[in-house]
Amino acid sequence: MKEKSKKKGTVKSTDAYDALIKKALGYDATEVVEEYVSSEEGEIKLTKKKVTKKNVPPDMTALKILLDGESKPISEMTDEQLKTEKERLLKLLQNET
């Protein structure tokens, strides 16, 4: 499990990297919208609750940032290094789904 910082506004580099990977690969999100009304007695009651599931597609900009962050540009990699990187990314994609 990831450790989250308890200080508000503090982001660890691993959290940022994990978020970048999530954005690059795409993910499913659930959005909840709740509507409340106040009764004559002053009670607040939930009247409507809408739950929407949506798919956020992979982001090419995030993927480019990940690839640019590699130690060596892709154009300078050998065929063997490219094959290894391809296998690593495919495994990463399979683990995210």
Number of C-alpha atoms within 10 A of each C-alpha: 3 7 8 11 11 8 7 6 7 9 12 12 9 12 14 11 12 13 13 18 20 19 18 20 19 19 14 11 10 9 9 9 9 10 10 12 12 11 9 7 6 8 10 11 11 11 10 10 11 9 10 10 10 11 10 13 12 15 15 13 12 18 17 11 13 14 13 12 10 9 7 10 10 13 7 9 12 10 9 9 12 14 11 12 14 12 12 11 11 11 11 13 15 8 8 11 9
